[in-house]
Structure formats: structure tokens, C-alpha cells
Amino acid sequence: MAQILVRNLDEHVKAGLARRAARHGRSLEAEARAILAEAVGPPEQGLGSRIAQRFAGIGLDEPLEPMPAITIRPVTFD
């Protein structure tokens, strides 16, 4: 895991962070981690993963039925 050091943090910001941490039942450090993680958002997923997640649970996991045989004829313009 990475570490960061925040220098020159105003005292009122630290006090506000401490109050917020107490409301959430977390340490000051855990609260700062939660705020940063929320600000950045979840890691990016690939397109295929996003599509699979969007359609998960709607019944598309079942195998497809074979399509009936269709005779295809070329179009004529006579």
C-alpha cells in the first residue's frame, strides 16, 4: 500500500476531519482514506466488464437456442 504525507494542513481542517471521523466511528487516518477513496471513485473497468455488469442477472447467461434454418436468396432487380 502507498503512503502520503499532507503538510501544512490548517488546524480547522484537521479538527473538522476529527469530528467527522468521530461521527463515523473511525480514526482520523481511516476517515481521510475513506474521503480520498470516495473522491477518486472505483477503479476503471474494461468495456467488456462494464457490459457484463450492466446485464448481469437478467437471464442472458443461459445458452441461446439454435436459429431455424433459413434459405437466403439473393435479391434480383428484374
C-alpha positions as CSV (number, residue, x, y, z in Angstrom):
1,M,0.0,0.0,0.0
2,A,1.1,3.5,-0.7
3,Q,1.5,6.3,1.8
4,I,1.2,10.0,1.6
5,L,2.1,12.9,3.9
6,V,-0.1,16.0,4.0
7,R,1.9,19.1,5.1
8,N,0.6,22.5,6.1
9,L,-2.9,21.3,6.9
10,D,-4.9,24.0,8.6
11,E,-5.9,23.3,12.1
12,H,-9.6,23.9,11.4
13,V,-9.4,21.3,8.6
14,K,-7.8,18.7,11.0
15,A,-10.4,19.5,13.7
16,G,-13.3,19.1,11.2
17,L,-11.8,15.8,10.0
18,A,-11.5,14.6,13.5
19,R,-15.2,15.5,14.2
20,R,-16.3,13.7,11.0
21,A,-14.2,10.6,11.9
22,A,-15.8,10.5,15.4
23,R,-19.3,10.7,13.8
24,H,-18.4,7.7,11.6
25,G,-16.6,5.8,14.4
26,R,-13.3,5.8,12.6
27,S,-9.8,7.1,13.3
28,L,-8.6,10.3,11.7
29,E,-6.5,8.3,9.3
30,A,-9.3,5.9,8.3
31,E,-11.6,8.9,7.7
32,A,-9.0,10.5,5.4
33,R,-8.7,7.2,3.5
34,A,-12.4,6.9,3.1
35,I,-12.7,10.5,1.8
36,L,-9.9,10.0,-0.7
37,A,-11.3,6.7,-1.9
38,E,-14.7,8.2,-2.4
39,A,-13.3,11.2,-4.3
40,V,-11.3,9.1,-6.7
41,G,-14.1,6.5,-7.3
42,P,-13.8,2.8,-8.1
43,P,-11.0,1.6,-10.4
44,E,-11.8,1.7,-14.1
45,Q,-13.1,-1.5,-15.7
46,G,-12.8,-2.6,-19.3
47,L,-15.7,-2.3,-21.7
48,G,-16.5,-6.0,-21.6
49,S,-16.6,-6.0,-17.8
50,R,-18.9,-2.9,-17.7
51,I,-21.3,-4.5,-20.2
52,A,-21.3,-7.8,-18.3
53,Q,-22.0,-6.0,-15.1
54,R,-24.8,-3.9,-16.6
55,F,-26.7,-7.0,-17.9
56,A,-25.9,-9.4,-15.0
57,G,-28.9,-11.1,-13.5
58,I,-31.4,-10.5,-16.3
59,G,-31.3,-14.1,-17.7
60,L,-28.7,-13.7,-20.5
61,D,-26.4,-16.3,-19.0
62,E,-28.4,-19.2,-20.5
63,P,-27.4,-20.8,-23.8
64,L,-29.1,-19.5,-26.9
65,E,-31.5,-21.7,-28.8
66,P,-30.3,-22.6,-32.3
67,M,-31.9,-20.5,-35.0
68,P,-34.1,-22.3,-37.6
69,A,-32.6,-22.9,-41.0
70,I,-33.5,-20.1,-43.4
71,T,-32.8,-20.2,-47.1
72,I,-31.2,-17.0,-48.2
73,R,-31.8,-15.9,-51.8
74,P,-30.0,-13.0,-53.4
75,V,-32.1,-10.0,-54.4
76,T,-32.9,-9.6,-58.1
77,F,-33.9,-6.3,-59.6
78,D,-35.6,-7.6,-62.8
